[in-house]
Amino acid sequence: MKADSTLVYGRTFLVTDEDGRPARPYDGFYHRDTRHLSEYTLEADRRSIETLDTVSPLPGERVIHAGSALDDGARDLSVTRRQFVVDGLFEEIEVQNISNDVLEETFRFSVGADFQDLFEVRGHLDTLDRSITSAELSDGIRFEYRPSDLDFERSTTVVVHGSDEVVVDVAEDDSEASAAIECSLAPGESTTVTVAITPTGDVPDPVDAFDRSRRTVRERAEEWHASLDVPQLVDPGRQSVVDQSVEDLLSLTVETDYGPVFAAGTPWFATVFGRDSLIAAYQTLDLTARPAEATLRYLAEHQASAVDDFRGAEPGKIMHEIRHGELTERELVPHGPYYGSIDATALFVILLHETWRRTGDDALVEDLWENLERALEWLDEYGDRDDDGFLEYPTDRTDDGALTHQAWKDSGDGILYPDGSHPDGPLAVAEVQGYYYDAKRRAAELYRSVKEDPGRARELSSAARDLQQAFDDAFWLPDEQFYAVALDAAGSPVNSVTTNPGHCLWSGIVPDDRADAVIDRLLSDDMFSGWGVRTLSADHESFNPQSYHLGSVWPHDNSLLALGLARYGRTDAASTVAEALFDAAEARGNDRLPELFAGFDREQSAVPIEYGVACEPQAWAAAAPLCCLRAKDRRTPAVEPPTS
């Protein structure tokens, strides 16, 4: 299992090592893409404190059981740290003397603030010079950052409450401080210290703030579970995986003005995305439609209305990612919001139709009708850059924070030839054409059923059929009996065997007479690892099982493949993929699927080997088991084209 331990509540999170310590350069307490604390440690002056166990009873809650080091086979102090993250970080520490002697000890909280933007922490840009000021409080410290050239103020308040006096010491550079409490404990006696950390400058009463945060976390969990239709399985191991998925999805829920939206993942993607949030909402429609409805409304509100080359925006386009940190405010990165995604706009149409199909909510469609029409216009006018009927994206804009690849495999080497060379763009990627096809067919049904416009429905249905034929003609690889991952700038196939065409099964663009060949290729030995289907064939020179997109296994990718396999009646194959993912989650020991894991053969290890820096939890990975259950039950009815 990964070494990160992340406590998250929407856009606010604490990331530490598995012992609850901020031991790595990227650890800390974050709020809205700014690191408010780079250091937050609890130490004792006279003895070392070591973590014994860490558990997360509920999303947003963590309990760290610790104690003093063993001395002659026994410990003399027991330390229990109960932490909650909501709009801040709130902690209650109970220290008990479990020895037979009176103990004197000083407990010291060390804190430090750097107010770095998340993109700086991740090393994407050089770190800015910042002047941080501090104000000593009677029982804590407030750090502040106020750049003179930008309206971007950030502050962090740390307040400590205990039965004894709190002694605050501030470092000379104002960016670090400590708060110390001296304790004298008789045998069996305990004392409690409460800490409140807020990223807003408020100075709350720590005890009241801790109690409020505990109620908030628990009430939110109760409301979440009461609103869901959670599948109940016979196999207790499988049920544990489903239950963990439900918990992880709650932890990633961002409350917006439109309702709950899934953030992409932690620690680095605790914000609303286009592609990720749309797919996660689609995957979880069997649980609840509320995130789907809120995601659609949120993304509609941020739909582009004009051309903005820096942000990759064009009228009607759905955003890729939104950020709120200083680098975004300074326009050093284009994320306010950034629109560099070729597929989110089609996925918006797909989710709108699927939500309507599940709920019958005509009012939702009517409310978003203008956004739907603008999305369809973007697909035809801007998405198809060269009028060849395919959606494509350029690959030559990378010097200002933009992505080289704008489909879901969006790393710098996400799309390669089998020998590892990079194709020239613009690129038309296989699965994106499937989404485009599906969006047209689904929009046709909405025109027919909601707007009672059979003429427009026929136009869209006819365009979808033309796209299906053109896709088959251009992407089919006779020698592989499979589809190319992409077409390059010359319109020639990039003939790598990847999971991308598996999404084309989900969308339905694959002709019936090709489906079995595509499915069998996906489950061949070079693609299927035993834990899931690899992103790239192990037979290619460019294959690397420990790479991001060139041979790893992505659970969300596999879950959409499973839906596609079921769509074409191959429930045998869908079950194979679904069971592999459930096995992987159980074998990892925490019943959770990470963003991705390595693509080594199952025969090589009794557990799926970690990628090492995968996000966990991540929304569409958490939703993958739910999607797999739908595939196994064949609950994937195709969307029929409108009648003429």
Secondary structure by P-SEA (a helix, b strand, c coil): cccbbbbbccccccccccccccccccccccccccccccbbbbbbccbbbbbcccccccccbbbbbbbcccccccccbbbbbbbbbcccccbbbbbbccccbbbbbbbbbbbbbcccccccccccccccbbbbbbbbccccbbbbbbbcccccccbbbbbbbcccbbbbbbccccccbbbbbbbbbcccbbbbbbbbbbccccccaaaaaaaaaaaaaaaaaaaaaaacbbbbbccaaaaaaaaaaaaaaaaacccccccbbbcccccccccccaaaaaaaaaaaccccaaaaaaaaaaaaaacccccccccccccccccccccccccccccccccccccccccaaaaaaaaaaaaaaacccaaaaaaaaaaaaaaaaaaacccccccccbbbbbcccccccccccccccccccccccccccccccccccaaaaaaaaaaaaaaaaaaacccccaaaaaaaaaaaaaaaaaaaacccccccccccccccccccccccccccaaaaaaaccccccaaaaaaaaaacccccccccccccccccccccccccccbbbbaaaaaaaaaaaaaacaaaaaaaaaaaaaaaaaaacccccccbbbbcccccccccccccccccccccccaaaaaaaaaaaccccccccccc
